[in-house]
Amino acid sequence: MQGKPAGMPSLGRIIQDVRLAISLVRDYRNGSYRTVPVHTIVAVVLMLVYIFNPLDLIPDVLPIVGLIDDALAAALFLWFVERDLHAYGEWKKGSSSPRP
């Protein structure tokens, strides 16, 4: 076996995108970022519930295998919201930079 399948994001990228998705939900909830479809917020919330719920398709108490399904589910959800998440990331970079 030679690494990850083509087109599959790295674990580091998945973790980075999950953190960005959490930030997206926070900013949506507090009203500072509303330029996102509701279905994207719903998808992100469902992804977070699945990842952080230990009783999912393959229980997280099973070493390694229990976490692999979470990573695959996160990759699938993140692929679904990729465009909106990227737009949010660009907005976040611009909104956090110091203003002249």
N, C-alpha and C positions, 0 to 999 in steps of 0.2 A: 504494500500500500504506500502511495507516495503523497503524503500531505492531504490537504483539503480539496474537495471537488472544485472545479473551475467555476468561478462566479460566486462561490460561498465566501461571505465576509469572515475575517479573522475574529477570534474571540475578543481580542482587544478592541476591535471596531464595534462589535456587538455591545460590549460593556460601555463604550463611549456613547454610542447611540441610545442605549437604555437610559443613561444619565441625562442625555439631552431630552429624551422623551419625558422623563420625570419633570425636568425644568419646564418643558412645554405645558404640561398639565398644570403646574403651579402658576405659571404666568397666565394661562387661560382662566384659571379659577379666580385669580385676583384681579382679572380684567385688564392687565397690561398688554396682553397679546390676544386679539380676537380674530386675526386674519387667518383662520384655519377652519376647515369644514368640521361640523360636529362629528361626522363619521370617523374622522381621524382621531379626535379626542376619545371617542368610544373605543376604537381599536387599541389605542395606547393603554387605556384603563384596563381593558380585557387582558392585554398582554401582561401588564403589571400584576394583575390578580393571579393569572396563570403562573407566572414566574415565582411569585412570593408565597403562593399557596402550596404547602408541602404535600397536599393530597391531590395531585394532578394525574395525568395519564400514567406516568411511571413515577411512583413515589420518590421523593428526594432523599429518603432514608437509604435507598439503595446506592451504594458508592458508585460514583462516576456515571453510571447509566441513568440515574435519576436526575442528574444535572444536564446530561446531553439532550434530553427531550426539552428541557427549559431553553437551552441555547438554540436548538432548532426552531422552537416556537417563537422565540424572540426574533430570530433571523427572518422568519416568515412574516411576522407582524411588522417588523421594521421595513421589509421590502414593500409591504402594502402602503405604508405611510411615508416612504422615502422622500418623495418630492416635497410634501408638506413639512417634514422634519428638516430637510435641507434649507427650505425657505425660512423656517424659524431660526435655524442656526445662523444664517446670514443676518437676520434681523437682530439676533442676540449679540452678535459681534459688533454690529453698528450701534446698538443701544447701550452697550457697556463701555464703548470707547469714550474717552473724555471729550467733551464739547469745547470748541474754541471760545 
